[in-house]
Amino acid sequence: MWPEKVSSVLLRSVSLIGMFMLVLISVTLFTGVITRYVFSYSIPELEVLRKFSLLWLVFLGSAIAVKEKAHLEIDILSDYLSEKGTKIRDAIVYFLTLVGIVILVFIGVAAFKSGLVRSELVSIRFLSSQPSLIYYYSAFLVGSILMVYFHLLNAKGLFFKKHKKEVKSK
C-alpha cells in the first residue's frame, strides 16, 4: 500500500537528515571548543550552525518518536482497565495528542511567517547581507507536519484494525 511506502521513505529520509544534524552539531561543538580554548579564537558562524542543527534535530526526532510511538506514555491505570476501557483511554490519548500536534502546526505556520521577515543577528562574514531566520523556523512547521502525518498513520492502525476470525478445529 502506498501510505506504508511513503511512510517508510519519509522515515528513512528523516532519520538520515537527523543523523546528519547530529554529526553537524557534534562537529561544530568540538570545533568551537578547540578553536576557543586552544587557539583563543571564536568562530561566530559555528553558533548559527549549532542552533540550526539543534532545532532540526529536535523536531525531526519528535516526528520519529511519534512514528515509533516512543513518546511519553503513562500506564499506571492500564492494569485495572478492561479491554473496552483501554480502547477508550487510547482514543482519548490519541485525540489529545492530535490536538497538541495541531497546535504545533499552527505555531509552525506562525514561526514560518515570522522567519520570513526576521534576519540572523550573528554576523556571517562571507555573506553580504544577513540571511532570514526561515531556515531555523521552518523546522517547527516541517517537524509538526511530519508528526501529524505519522500520528494519523498510527491512528489508522489503532482504530481500523482488521479482525481475523479464528476457526476452531474440533
DSSP file with accessible surface (Angstrom, degrees, kcal/mol):
  #  RESIDUE AA STRUCTURE BP1 BP2  ACC     N-H-->O    O-->H-N    N-H-->O    O-->H-N    TCO  KAPPA ALPHA  PHI   PSI    X-CA   Y-CA   Z-CA
    1    1 A M     >        0   0  142      0, 0.0     4,-1.5     0, 0.0     3,-0.3   0.000 360.0 360.0 360.0 148.5    0.0    0.0    0.0
    2    2 A W  H  >  +     0   0  182      1,-0.2     4,-2.8     2,-0.2     5,-0.3   0.834 360.0  59.4 -69.5 -33.1    1.2    3.5   -0.8
    3    3 A P  H  > S+     0   0   21      0, 0.0     4,-2.7     0, 0.0    -1,-0.2   0.918 107.6  47.8 -62.8 -35.8    0.9    5.0    2.8
    4    4 A E  H  > S+     0   0   92     -3,-0.3     4,-2.4     2,-0.2    -2,-0.2   0.886 113.0  47.9 -69.1 -37.9    3.3    2.4    4.1
    5    5 A K  H  X S+     0   0  151     -4,-1.5     4,-2.5     2,-0.2     5,-0.2   0.931 114.4  45.7 -67.1 -44.6    5.8    3.0    1.3
    6    6 A V  H  X S+     0   0   59     -4,-2.8     4,-3.0     1,-0.2     5,-0.2   0.925 113.7  50.2 -62.3 -43.5    5.6    6.8    1.7
    7    7 A S  H  X S+     0   0    5     -4,-2.7     4,-2.9    -5,-0.3    -2,-0.2   0.909 110.6  49.5 -61.9 -41.2    5.9    6.4    5.5
    8    8 A S  H  X S+     0   0   54     -4,-2.4     4,-2.4     2,-0.2    -2,-0.2   0.926 113.4  45.3 -64.6 -44.5    9.0    4.2    5.0
    9    9 A V  H  X S+     0   0   78     -4,-2.5     4,-2.7     2,-0.2    -2,-0.2   0.924 115.2  48.1 -65.5 -43.4   10.7    6.6    2.6
   10   10 A L  H  X S+     0   0   51     -4,-3.0     4,-3.1     2,-0.2     5,-0.3   0.927 112.1  48.9 -61.8 -45.8    9.8    9.6    4.9
   11   11 A L  H  X S+     0   0   32     -4,-2.9     4,-2.4    -5,-0.2    -2,-0.2   0.919 112.9  47.2 -62.3 -42.0   11.1    7.8    8.0
   12   12 A R  H  X S+     0   0  144     -4,-2.4     4,-2.3    -5,-0.2    -1,-0.2   0.926 114.7  46.8 -64.8 -43.3   14.3    6.8    6.3
   13   13 A S  H  X S+     0   0   52     -4,-2.7     4,-2.6     2,-0.2     5,-0.2   0.928 113.2  47.8 -64.7 -46.0   14.8   10.4    4.9
   14   14 A V  H  X S+     0   0    5     -4,-3.1     4,-2.7     1,-0.2    -1,-0.2   0.904 111.7  51.3 -62.7 -39.9   14.0   12.0    8.3
   15   15 A S  H  X S+     0   0   39     -4,-2.4     4,-2.5    -5,-0.3    -1,-0.2   0.919 110.8  47.6 -63.9 -42.5   16.4    9.5   10.0
   16   16 A L  H  X S+     0   0  106     -4,-2.3     4,-2.4     2,-0.2    -2,-0.2   0.925 113.4  47.1 -65.9 -42.7   19.2   10.3    7.6
   17   17 A I  H  X S+     0   0   78     -4,-2.6     4,-2.6     1,-0.2    -2,-0.2   0.918 111.9  51.7 -64.9 -40.3   18.7   14.1    8.0
   18   18 A G  H  X S+     0   0   11     -4,-2.7     4,-2.2    -5,-0.2    -2,-0.2   0.903 109.0  49.8 -61.6 -41.4   18.6   13.6   11.8
   19   19 A M  H  X S+     0   0  108     -4,-2.5     4,-2.4     2,-0.2    -1,-0.2   0.913 110.4  50.6 -64.0 -40.2   21.9   11.7   11.7
   20   20 A F  H  X S+     0   0  125     -4,-2.4     4,-2.9     1,-0.2    -2,-0.2   0.919 110.0  49.9 -62.6 -41.7   23.5   14.4    9.6
   21   21 A M  H  X S+     0   0   12     -4,-2.6     4,-2.8     2,-0.2     5,-0.2   0.880 109.3  52.1 -64.8 -37.2   22.2   17.1   12.1
   22   22 A L  H  X S+     0   0   93     -4,-2.2     4,-2.1     2,-0.2    -1,-0.2   0.923 112.2  45.2 -64.5 -43.3   23.7   15.1   15.0
   23   23 A V  H  X S+     0   0   86     -4,-2.4     4,-2.9     2,-0.2     5,-0.2   0.927 112.8  52.1 -64.7 -42.4   27.0   14.9   13.3
   24   24 A L  H  X S+     0   0   32     -4,-2.9     4,-2.7     1,-0.2     5,-0.2   0.933 110.9  45.7 -61.4 -45.5   26.9   18.6   12.4
   25   25 A I  H  X S+     0   0   24     -4,-2.8     4,-2.3     1,-0.2    -1,-0.2   0.903 113.8  50.2 -67.1 -36.7   26.1   19.7   15.9
   26   26 A S  H  X S+     0   0   65     -4,-2.1     4,-2.5    -5,-0.2    -2,-0.2   0.938 112.9  45.4 -65.1 -45.7   28.9   17.4   17.3
   27   27 A V  H  X S+     0   0   78     -4,-2.9     4,-3.0     1,-0.2     5,-0.2   0.917 114.1  48.3 -65.9 -42.6   31.5   18.7   14.8
   28   28 A T  H  X S+     0   0    4     -4,-2.7     4,-2.6    -5,-0.2    -1,-0.2   0.893 112.7  48.3 -68.4 -37.0   30.6   22.3   15.4
   29   29 A L  H  X S+     0   0   85     -4,-2.3     4,-2.4    -5,-0.2     5,-0.2   0.940 114.5  45.7 -64.9 -45.9   30.7   21.9   19.2
   30   30 A F  H  X S+     0   0  138     -4,-2.5     4,-2.5    -5,-0.2    -2,-0.2   0.941 115.0  47.1 -62.3 -45.8   34.0   20.2   19.0
   31   31 A T  H  X S+     0   0   48     -4,-3.0     4,-3.0     1,-0.2     5,-0.3   0.907 111.3  52.2 -63.3 -41.4   35.4   22.7   16.6
   32   32 A G  H  X S+     0   0    1     -4,-2.6     4,-2.2    -5,-0.2     5,-0.2   0.906 111.2  46.1 -61.9 -42.1   34.1   25.6   18.7
   33   33 A V  H  X S+     0   0   71     -4,-2.4     4,-2.6     2,-0.2     5,-0.5   0.934 114.5  47.5 -66.7 -44.9   35.7   24.2   21.9
   34   34 A I  H  X>S+     0   0   56     -4,-2.5     4,-2.2    -5,-0.2     5,-1.2   0.945 115.7  43.6 -62.7 -48.1   39.1   23.6   20.1
   35   35 A T  H  <5S+     0   0   20     -4,-3.0     6,-2.7    -5,-0.2     4,-0.3   0.877 118.1  45.4 -67.3 -35.7   39.2   27.0   18.4
   36   36 A R  H  <5S+     0   0   91     -4,-2.2     4,-0.3    -5,-0.3    -2,-0.2   0.924 125.3  26.9 -74.0 -45.0   38.1   28.9   21.6
   37   37 A Y  H  <5S+     0   0  167     -4,-2.6    -3,-0.2    -5,-0.2    -2,-0.2   0.743 130.0  35.3 -96.5 -22.6   40.3   27.2   24.2
   38   38 A V  T  <5S+     0   0   94     -4,-2.2    -3,-0.2    -5,-0.5    -2,-0.1   0.868 133.3  23.6 -94.4 -45.5   43.3   26.0   22.2
   39   39 A F  S   <S-     0   0  144     -5,-1.2    -3,-0.2    -4,-0.3    -2,-0.1   0.440  94.7-130.0-101.3  -1.7   43.7   28.8   19.6
   40   40 A S  S    S+     0   0  108     -6,-0.3     2,-0.4    -4,-0.3    -4,-0.2   0.884  70.2 119.0  52.8  41.9   41.9   31.6   21.6
   41   41 A Y        -     0   0  120     -6,-2.7     2,-0.4    -9,-0.1    -2,-0.2  -0.996  51.8-151.3-138.5 131.5   39.8   32.4   18.6
   42   42 A S        -     0   0   62     -2,-0.4   -10,-0.1    -6,-0.1    -9,-0.0  -0.861   4.0-151.7-107.2 137.7   36.0   32.2   18.3
   43   43 A I    >>  -     0   0   47     -2,-0.4     3,-1.3     1,-0.1     4,-0.5  -0.904   6.0-166.6-106.8 104.9   34.1   31.4   15.1
   44   44 A P  H >> S+     0   0   44      0, 0.0     3,-0.9     0, 0.0     4,-0.9   0.796  82.3  67.9 -65.8 -25.8   30.7   33.1   15.3
   45   45 A E  H 3> S+     0   0   25      1,-0.2     4,-1.8     2,-0.2     5,-0.2   0.785  88.7  66.6 -64.9 -24.1   29.3   31.2   12.3
   46   46 A L  H <> S+     0   0   19     -3,-1.3     4,-2.5     1,-0.2    -1,-0.2   0.860  93.9  58.3 -65.3 -33.4   29.5   28.0   14.3
   47   47 A E  H <X S+     0   0   77     -3,-0.9     4,-2.4    -4,-0.5    -1,-0.2   0.896 104.3  51.4 -62.9 -38.9   26.8   29.3   16.7
   48   48 A V  H  X S+     0   0   11     -4,-0.9     4,-2.3     1,-0.2    -1,-0.2   0.936 111.3  46.8 -63.0 -45.4   24.5   29.6   13.7
   49   49 A L  H  X S+     0   0   71     -4,-1.8     4,-2.7     1,-0.2     5,-0.2   0.883 111.1  52.3 -65.8 -37.1   25.2   26.0   12.6
   50   50 A R  H  X S+     0   0   30     -4,-2.5     4,-2.4     2,-0.2    -2,-0.2   0.938 111.5  45.0 -64.9 -46.9   24.7   24.7   16.2
   51   51 A K  H  X S+     0   0   75     -4,-2.4     4,-2.3     2,-0.2     5,-0.2   0.924 114.4  50.4 -62.8 -42.4   21.3   26.4   16.6
   52   52 A F  H  X S+     0   0   46     -4,-2.3     4,-2.1    -5,-0.2     5,-0.2   0.954 113.6  43.2 -59.8 -50.9   20.2   25.3   13.1
   53   53 A S  H  X S+     0   0    0     -4,-2.7     4,-2.5     1,-0.2    -1,-0.2   0.878 112.7  53.4 -68.4 -34.4   21.2   21.6   13.7
   54   54 A L  H  X S+     0   0   91     -4,-2.4     4,-2.5    -5,-0.2    -1,-0.2   0.943 109.9  46.5 -66.0 -46.8   19.7   21.6   17.2
   55   55 A L  H  X S+     0   0   45     -4,-2.3     4,-2.3     1,-0.2     5,-0.3   0.940 116.1  44.5 -61.4 -46.5   16.3   22.8   16.1
   56   56 A W  H  X S+     0   0   36     -4,-2.1     4,-2.5    -5,-0.2     5,-0.4   0.905 112.4  52.8 -66.7 -37.7   16.1   20.4   13.1
   57   57 A L  H  X S+     0   0   43     -4,-2.5     4,-2.2    -5,-0.2     5,-0.2   0.929 110.5  48.0 -63.0 -41.9   17.3   17.5   15.3
   58   58 A V  H  X S+     0   0   73     -4,-2.5     4,-2.1    -5,-0.2    -2,-0.2   0.950 116.5  40.8 -64.6 -49.2   14.6   18.2   17.9
   59   59 A F  H  X S+     0   0   23     -4,-2.3     4,-1.7     2,-0.2    -2,-0.2   0.881 117.5  46.2 -75.3 -35.0   11.7   18.4   15.5
   60   60 A L  H  X S+     0   0    4     -4,-2.5     4,-2.1    -5,-0.3    -1,-0.2   0.900 113.4  51.0 -70.4 -37.4   12.7   15.6   13.2
   61   61 A G  H  X S+     0   0   35     -4,-2.2     4,-2.4    -5,-0.4    -2,-0.2   0.878 107.8  53.1 -64.7 -36.2   13.4   13.4   16.3
   62   62 A S  H  X S+     0   0   44     -4,-2.1     4,-2.2     2,-0.2    -1,-0.2   0.901 107.4  51.3 -65.1 -39.1   10.0   14.3   17.6
   63   63 A A  H  X S+     0   0    0     -4,-1.7     4,-2.3     2,-0.2    -2,-0.2   0.918 110.5  48.4 -64.6 -40.8    8.4   13.2   14.3
   64   64 A I  H  X S+     0   0   42     -4,-2.1     4,-2.8     1,-0.2    -2,-0.2   0.908 109.1  53.9 -64.9 -40.2   10.3    9.9   14.5
   65   65 A A  H  <>S+     0   0   27     -4,-2.4     5,-2.9     1,-0.2     6,-0.6   0.898 108.9  48.7 -61.9 -38.6    9.2    9.4   18.2
   66   66 A V  H ><5S+     0   0   11     -4,-2.2     3,-0.9     3,-0.2    -1,-0.2   0.937 112.4  48.6 -65.9 -43.5    5.6    9.9   17.1
   67   67 A K  H 3<5S+     0   0   51     -4,-2.3    -2,-0.2     1,-0.3    -1,-0.2   0.919 117.1  40.6 -62.0 -43.7    6.0    7.4   14.3
   68   68 A E  T 3<5S-     0   0  111     -4,-2.8    -1,-0.3    -5,-0.2    -2,-0.2   0.399 108.2-123.7 -85.9   1.2    7.6    4.8   16.5
   69   69 A K  T < 5 +     0   0  117     -3,-0.9    -3,-0.2    -4,-0.4    -4,-0.1   0.886  68.8 137.0  54.8  42.2    5.2    5.5   19.4
   70   70 A A      < +     0   0   73     -5,-2.9    -4,-0.2    -6,-0.2    -1,-0.1   0.237  31.9 109.8-101.9  11.2    8.2    6.3   21.6
   71   71 A H  S    S-     0   0   70     -6,-0.6    -9,-0.0     1,-0.2     0, 0.0  -0.227  84.8 -57.1 -80.0 178.2    6.8    9.4   23.2
   72   72 A L        +     0   0  152     -2,-0.0     2,-0.4     1,-0.0    -1,-0.2  -0.247  57.0 179.8 -59.9 132.7    5.8    9.6   26.8
   73   73 A E        -     0   0  122     -3,-0.1     2,-0.6     2,-0.0    -1,-0.0  -0.990  15.6-158.7-138.3 129.3    3.2    7.1   27.9
   74   74 A I        +     0   0  126     -2,-0.4     3,-0.2     1,-0.1    -2,-0.0  -0.934  15.9 170.5-108.0 118.8    1.7    6.8   31.4
   75   75 A D    >   +     0   0   98     -2,-0.6     3,-0.7     1,-0.1     4,-0.5  -0.085  31.6 126.4-121.5  37.4    0.2    3.4   32.0
   76   76 A I  T 3  S+     0   0  128      1,-0.2     3,-0.2     2,-0.1    -1,-0.1   0.832  83.6  37.0 -65.9 -31.5   -0.5    3.5   35.7
   77   77 A L  T >> S+     0   0  109     -3,-0.2     3,-1.3     1,-0.2     4,-0.7   0.467  88.9  97.2 -98.5  -2.5   -4.2    2.5   35.2
   78   78 A S  G X4 S+     0   0   29     -3,-0.7     3,-0.8     1,-0.3    -1,-0.2   0.840  79.7  55.4 -59.0 -35.9   -3.7    0.1   32.4
   79   79 A D  G 34 S+     0   0  143     -4,-0.5    -1,-0.3    -3,-0.2    -2,-0.1   0.748 110.1  46.6 -69.4 -21.6   -3.7   -3.0   34.6
   80   80 A Y  G <4 S+     0   0  193     -3,-1.3     2,-0.3    -4,-0.1    -1,-0.2   0.476  94.2  92.5-100.3  -4.3   -7.0   -2.1   36.1
   81   81 A L  S << S-     0   0   64     -3,-0.8     2,-0.0    -4,-0.7     0, 0.0  -0.690  70.1-128.8 -94.0 145.5   -8.9   -1.2   32.8
   82   82 A S     >  -     0   0   76     -2,-0.3     4,-2.5     1,-0.1     5,-0.2  -0.223  38.1 -95.1 -75.1 177.4  -11.0   -3.7   30.8
   83   83 A E  H  > S+     0   0  145      1,-0.2     4,-2.1     2,-0.2     5,-0.1   0.919 129.4  47.7 -63.4 -39.6  -10.4   -4.1   27.1
   84   84 A K  H  > S+     0   0  157      1,-0.2     4,-2.3     2,-0.2    -1,-0.2   0.910 111.3  50.6 -67.3 -40.9  -13.2   -1.6   26.4
   85   85 A G  H  > S+     0   0   18      1,-0.2     4,-2.7     2,-0.2    -2,-0.2   0.881 108.9  52.1 -63.2 -37.7  -11.7    0.9   29.0
   86   86 A T  H  X S+     0   0   39     -4,-2.5     4,-2.8     2,-0.2    -1,-0.2   0.904 108.9  49.9 -65.8 -40.3   -8.3    0.5   27.3
   87   87 A K  H  X S+     0   0  112     -4,-2.1     4,-2.3     2,-0.2    -2,-0.2   0.908 111.6  48.5 -65.1 -39.9   -9.7    1.4   23.9
   88   88 A I  H  X S+     0   0   90     -4,-2.3     4,-2.4     2,-0.2    -2,-0.2   0.932 112.2  48.7 -65.5 -43.9  -11.5    4.4   25.4
   89   89 A R  H  X S+     0   0   56     -4,-2.7     4,-2.8     1,-0.2     5,-0.2   0.932 111.0  50.5 -61.2 -43.1   -8.3    5.5   27.1
   90   90 A D  H  X S+     0   0   45     -4,-2.8     4,-2.7     1,-0.2    -1,-0.2   0.896 110.0  50.3 -62.4 -39.2   -6.3    5.0   23.8
   91   91 A A  H  X S+     0   0   35     -4,-2.3     4,-2.5     2,-0.2    -1,-0.2   0.913 112.1  47.1 -65.5 -41.1   -8.9    7.1   21.9
   92   92 A I  H  X S+     0   0   92     -4,-2.4     4,-2.7     2,-0.2     5,-0.2   0.937 114.0  46.8 -66.2 -44.9   -8.7    9.9   24.4
   93   93 A V  H  X S+     0   0   73     -4,-2.8     4,-2.5     2,-0.2     5,-0.2   0.918 112.6  50.7 -63.4 -42.3   -4.9    9.9   24.4
   94   94 A Y  H  X S+     0   0   39     -4,-2.7     4,-2.5    -5,-0.2    -2,-0.2   0.942 112.2  46.7 -59.7 -47.3   -4.9    9.8   20.6
   95   95 A F  H  X S+     0   0  124     -4,-2.5     4,-2.5     1,-0.2    -2,-0.2   0.928 113.4  47.4 -63.4 -45.6   -7.3   12.8   20.4
   96   96 A L  H  X S+     0   0  108     -4,-2.7     4,-2.3     1,-0.2    -1,-0.2   0.891 112.7  49.7 -64.9 -38.3   -5.4   14.9   23.0
   97   97 A T  H  X S+     0   0   41     -4,-2.5     4,-2.5    -5,-0.2    -1,-0.2   0.915 109.9  51.1 -65.2 -41.6   -2.1   14.1   21.3
   98   98 A L  H  X S+     0   0   36     -4,-2.5     4,-2.7    -5,-0.2    -2,-0.2   0.920 108.8  51.3 -61.9 -41.3   -3.6   15.1   17.9
   99   99 A V  H  X S+     0   0   59     -4,-2.5     4,-2.3     1,-0.2    -1,-0.2   0.934 110.6  49.2 -60.8 -44.5   -4.8   18.4   19.4
  100  100 A G  H  X S+     0   0   35     -4,-2.3     4,-1.8     1,-0.2    -2,-0.2   0.912 112.3  47.1 -62.0 -40.6   -1.3   19.1   20.8
  101  101 A I  H  X S+     0   0    9     -4,-2.5     4,-1.9     2,-0.2    -1,-0.2   0.896 109.6  53.1 -70.2 -37.8    0.3   18.4   17.4
  102  102 A V  H  X S+     0   0   56     -4,-2.7     4,-2.2     2,-0.2    -1,-0.2   0.900 106.7  53.4 -63.9 -37.6   -2.2   20.5   15.6
  103  103 A I  H  X S+     0   0   93     -4,-2.3     4,-2.4     1,-0.2    -1,-0.2   0.920 106.9  52.7 -60.8 -40.5   -1.3   23.4   17.9
  104  104 A L  H  X S+     0   0   54     -4,-1.8     4,-2.7     1,-0.2    -2,-0.2   0.871 105.4  54.5 -61.9 -36.5    2.3   22.8   17.0
  105  105 A V  H  X S+     0   0   32     -4,-1.9     4,-2.5     2,-0.2    -1,-0.2   0.938 108.7  47.9 -62.6 -45.2    1.3   23.1   13.3
  106  106 A F  H  X S+     0   0  143     -4,-2.2     4,-2.2     1,-0.2    -2,-0.2   0.906 112.9  48.2 -62.7 -40.1   -0.3   26.5   13.9
  107  107 A I  H  X S+     0   0   85     -4,-2.4     4,-2.9     1,-0.2    -1,-0.2   0.903 110.0  53.6 -64.1 -39.2    2.8   27.6   15.9
  108  108 A G  H  X S+     0   0    0     -4,-2.7     4,-2.6    32,-0.3    33,-0.4   0.895 107.9  49.1 -62.3 -40.7    4.9   26.3   13.0
  109  109 A V  H  X S+     0   0   54     -4,-2.5     4,-2.4     2,-0.2    -1,-0.2   0.935 113.5  46.6 -64.0 -44.9    2.9   28.4   10.5
  110  110 A A  H  X S+     0   0   60     -4,-2.2     4,-2.3     1,-0.2    -2,-0.2   0.911 113.6  48.5 -64.0 -40.7    3.3   31.5   12.6
  111  111 A A  H  X S+     0   0   17     -4,-2.9     4,-2.7     2,-0.2    -1,-0.2   0.900 109.5  53.1 -66.3 -39.1    7.0   30.8   13.1
  112  112 A F  H  X S+     0   0   73     -4,-2.6     4,-1.1     2,-0.2    -2,-0.2   0.942 111.0  45.9 -60.3 -47.0    7.5   30.3    9.4
  113  113 A K  H  X S+     0   0  138     -4,-2.4     4,-0.7     1,-0.2     3,-0.3   0.896 113.4  50.2 -62.8 -39.9    5.8   33.7    8.7
  114  114 A S  H >X S+     0   0   43     -4,-2.3     4,-1.0     1,-0.2     3,-0.8   0.882 105.8  56.2 -65.7 -38.5    7.9   35.3   11.4
  115  115 A G  H 3< S+     0   0    0     -4,-2.7    18,-0.9     1,-0.2    19,-0.8   0.763  97.7  63.7 -66.9 -23.5   11.1   33.8    9.9
  116  116 A L  H 3< S+     0   0  101     -4,-1.1    -1,-0.2    -3,-0.3    -2,-0.2   0.826 111.6  34.5 -68.1 -30.9   10.4   35.4    6.6
  117  117 A V  H << S+     0   0  124     -3,-0.8     2,-0.3    -4,-0.7    -1,-0.2   0.528 106.4  77.3-104.4  -7.6   10.7   38.9    8.0
  118  118 A R     <  -     0   0  114     -4,-1.0    15,-2.0    -3,-0.0     2,-0.3  -0.765  63.6-152.7-103.3 153.1   13.4   38.4   10.6
  119  119 A S  B     -A  132   0A  61     -2,-0.3    13,-0.3    13,-0.3    -2,-0.0  -0.845  29.2 -86.2-125.2 160.2   17.1   38.1   10.0
  120  120 A E        -     0   0    4     11,-2.9     4,-0.1    -2,-0.3    10,-0.1  -0.323  27.2-156.3 -62.7 136.7   20.1   36.5   11.7
  121  121 A L  S    S+     0   0  157      2,-0.1     2,-0.4     9,-0.0    -1,-0.1   0.780  72.2  83.8 -86.3 -30.9   21.7   38.6   14.4
  122  122 A V  S    S-     0   0   36      1,-0.1     2,-0.2   -78,-0.1    -2,-0.1  -0.610  88.1-119.7 -75.3 128.2   25.1   36.9   14.3
  123  123 A S        -     0   0   73     -2,-0.4     2,-0.6     7,-0.1    -2,-0.1  -0.490  19.6-154.1 -72.2 134.4   27.2   38.4   11.6
  124  124 A I    >   -     0   0   14     -2,-0.2     3,-1.6     3,-0.1    -1,-0.0  -0.950   5.5-153.3-110.8 114.5   28.2   35.9    8.9
  125  125 A R  T 3  S+     0   0  131     -2,-0.6    -1,-0.1     1,-0.3    -2,-0.0   0.787  87.7  52.2 -63.8 -32.8   31.4   37.1    7.3
  126  126 A F  T 3  S+     0   0  162      2,-0.0     2,-0.4     0, 0.0    -1,-0.3   0.473  96.9  79.1 -89.5   3.1   31.1   35.5    3.9
  127  127 A L    <   -     0   0   74     -3,-1.6    -3,-0.1     1,-0.1     3,-0.1  -0.887  68.9-146.4-109.3 141.3   27.6   36.8    3.2
  128  128 A S  S    S+     0   0  134     -2,-0.4     2,-0.3     1,-0.1    -1,-0.1   0.816  86.6  22.4 -74.6 -29.8   26.9   40.4    2.1
  129  129 A S  S    S-     0   0   84     -6,-0.0    -1,-0.1    -5,-0.0     0, 0.0  -0.950  94.6 -93.1-133.7 159.0   23.6   40.6    4.0
  130  130 A Q        -     0   0   64     -2,-0.3    -7,-0.1     1,-0.1    -9,-0.0  -0.477  44.0-122.1 -71.1 135.8   22.2   38.7    6.9
  131  131 A P        -     0   0   33      0, 0.0   -11,-2.9     0, 0.0    -1,-0.1  -0.336  28.7-102.1 -75.2 158.2   20.1   35.7    6.0
  132  132 A S  B >   -A  119   0A  40    -13,-0.3     3,-0.6     1,-0.1   -13,-0.3  -0.340  25.7-119.0 -73.5 163.5   16.4   35.4    7.1
  133  133 A L  T >> S+     0   0   12    -15,-2.0     4,-2.4   -18,-0.9     3,-1.1   0.271  85.4 107.7 -87.0  13.5   15.6   33.1   10.0
  134  134 A I  H 3> S+     0   0   39    -19,-0.8     4,-2.1   -16,-0.3    -1,-0.2   0.841  70.8  61.9 -61.9 -31.6   13.4   30.9    7.8
  135  135 A Y  H <4 S+     0   0   55     -3,-0.6    -1,-0.3     1,-0.2     4,-0.2   0.789 111.5  39.2 -69.0 -24.6   16.0   28.1    7.9
  136  136 A Y  H X4 S+     0   0   11     -3,-1.1     3,-1.5     2,-0.1     4,-0.4   0.918 118.6  44.8 -78.4 -55.6   15.5   27.9   11.7
  137  137 A Y  H >X S+     0   0   44     -4,-2.4     4,-1.0     1,-0.3     3,-0.7   0.677  97.8  70.5 -72.2 -19.0   11.8   28.5   11.9
  138  138 A S  H 3X S+     0   0   21     -4,-2.1     4,-2.8    -5,-0.2     5,-0.3   0.750  85.4  71.8 -69.7 -18.2   10.8   26.1    9.1
  139  139 A A  H <> S+     0   0    0     -3,-1.5     4,-2.3     1,-0.2     5,-0.3   0.893  94.3  53.8 -62.5 -37.5   11.9   23.2   11.5
  140  140 A F  H <> S+     0   0   51     -3,-0.7     4,-2.1    -4,-0.4   -32,-0.3   0.945 113.9  40.8 -59.2 -49.8    8.8   23.9   13.6
  141  141 A L  H  X S+     0   0   30     -4,-1.0     4,-2.3   -33,-0.4     5,-0.2   0.949 117.9  44.4 -68.9 -49.1    6.5   23.6   10.6
  142  142 A V  H  X S+     0   0   59     -4,-2.8     4,-2.4     1,-0.2     5,-0.2   0.940 115.8  48.1 -63.6 -45.6    8.1   20.7    8.8
  143  143 A G  H  X S+     0   0    0     -4,-2.3     4,-2.2    -5,-0.3    -1,-0.2   0.919 112.9  47.1 -62.5 -42.0    8.5   18.7   12.1
  144  144 A S  H  X S+     0   0    0     -4,-2.1     4,-2.3    -5,-0.3    -1,-0.2   0.883 110.6  51.9 -72.0 -33.9    4.9   19.3   13.2
  145  145 A I  H  X S+     0   0   88     -4,-2.3     4,-2.4     2,-0.2    -1,-0.2   0.925 110.6  48.7 -65.3 -42.2    3.5   18.3    9.7
  146  146 A L  H  X S+     0   0   20     -4,-2.4     4,-2.7    -5,-0.2     5,-0.3   0.899 109.4  53.5 -62.7 -37.5    5.5   15.1    9.8
  147  147 A M  H  X S+     0   0    9     -4,-2.2     4,-2.6     2,-0.2    -2,-0.2   0.920 108.8  48.6 -62.9 -43.1    4.2   14.5   13.4
  148  148 A V  H  X S+     0   0   32     -4,-2.3     4,-2.6     2,-0.2     5,-0.2   0.942 112.4  48.9 -61.6 -46.3    0.6   14.9   12.1
  149  149 A Y  H  X S+     0   0   58     -4,-2.4     4,-2.0     1,-0.2    -2,-0.2   0.949 115.1  42.9 -59.2 -49.8    1.2   12.5    9.2
  150  150 A F  H  X S+     0   0    0     -4,-2.7     4,-2.3     1,-0.2    -1,-0.2   0.877 113.1  53.1 -66.8 -35.8    2.8    9.8   11.4
  151  151 A H  H  X S+     0   0   12     -4,-2.6     4,-2.2    -5,-0.3    -1,-0.2   0.912 108.7  49.3 -66.5 -40.6    0.2   10.2   14.1
  152  152 A L  H  X S+     0   0   86     -4,-2.6     4,-1.9     2,-0.2    -1,-0.2   0.880 110.1  51.6 -66.4 -36.6   -2.6    9.8   11.6
  153  153 A L  H  X S+     0   0   32     -4,-2.0     4,-1.5    -5,-0.2    -2,-0.2   0.909 110.3  48.6 -64.2 -41.4   -0.9    6.6   10.3
  154  154 A N  H  X S+     0   0   21     -4,-2.3     4,-1.6     1,-0.2    -2,-0.2   0.877 108.9  53.7 -64.6 -36.9   -0.6    5.3   13.8
  155  155 A A  H  X S+     0   0    6     -4,-2.2     4,-3.1     1,-0.2     5,-0.5   0.867 101.5  59.5 -66.2 -34.7   -4.3    6.1   14.4
  156  156 A K  H  X S+     0   0   74     -4,-1.9     4,-1.8     1,-0.2    -1,-0.2   0.930 109.4  43.1 -58.5 -43.5   -5.2    4.1   11.3
  157  157 A G  H  < S+     0   0   38     -4,-1.5    -1,-0.2     1,-0.2    -2,-0.2   0.807 115.7  50.2 -71.3 -27.6   -3.6    1.1   12.9
  158  158 A L  H  < S+     0   0   54     -4,-1.6     3,-0.3    -5,-0.1    -2,-0.2   0.916 123.5  24.4 -77.9 -42.8   -5.2    1.9   16.3
  159  159 A F  H  < S+     0   0   86     -4,-3.1    -3,-0.2     1,-0.2    -2,-0.2   0.666 122.4  48.6-100.5 -19.7   -8.8    2.3   15.2
  160  160 A F     <  +     0   0  154     -4,-1.8     2,-0.2    -5,-0.5    -1,-0.2  -0.246  69.9 155.4-119.8  46.7   -9.1    0.4   12.0
  161  161 A K        -     0   0  134     -3,-0.3     2,-0.6    -4,-0.1    -4,-0.1  -0.509  43.4-125.3 -72.7 139.1   -7.6   -3.0   12.8
  162  162 A K        -     0   0  183     -2,-0.2     2,-0.6    -5,-0.0    -1,-0.1  -0.752  22.1-142.5 -85.7 125.2   -8.7   -5.9   10.7
  163  163 A H        -     0   0  156     -2,-0.6     2,-0.5     2,-0.0    -1,-0.0  -0.783   8.5-148.2 -91.8 125.1  -10.1   -8.6   12.9
  164  164 A K        -     0   0  197     -2,-0.6     2,-0.4     1,-0.0    -2,-0.0  -0.795  15.7-128.9 -92.8 131.0   -9.2  -12.1   11.8
  165  165 A K        -     0   0  198     -2,-0.5     2,-0.4     1,-0.0    -1,-0.0  -0.617  20.1-134.3 -81.0 130.9  -11.8  -14.7   12.6
  166  166 A E        -     0   0  177     -2,-0.4     2,-0.6     2,-0.0    -1,-0.0  -0.695   9.7-145.9 -86.7 134.5  -10.4  -17.7   14.3
  167  167 A V        -     0   0  137     -2,-0.4     2,-0.5     2,-0.0    -1,-0.0  -0.901  12.6-146.9-101.5 120.3  -11.5  -21.0   13.0
  168  168 A K        -     0   0  184     -2,-0.6     2,-0.4     0, 0.0    -2,-0.0  -0.743   8.8-149.1 -90.0 129.5  -11.7  -23.6   15.8
  169  169 A S              0   0  117     -2,-0.5    -2,-0.0     1,-0.0     0, 0.0  -0.784 360.0 360.0 -97.8 141.6  -10.9  -27.1   14.8
  170  170 A K              0   0  255     -2,-0.4    -1,-0.0     0, 0.0     0, 0.0  -0.672 360.0 360.0 -97.2 360.0  -12.6  -30.0   16.6
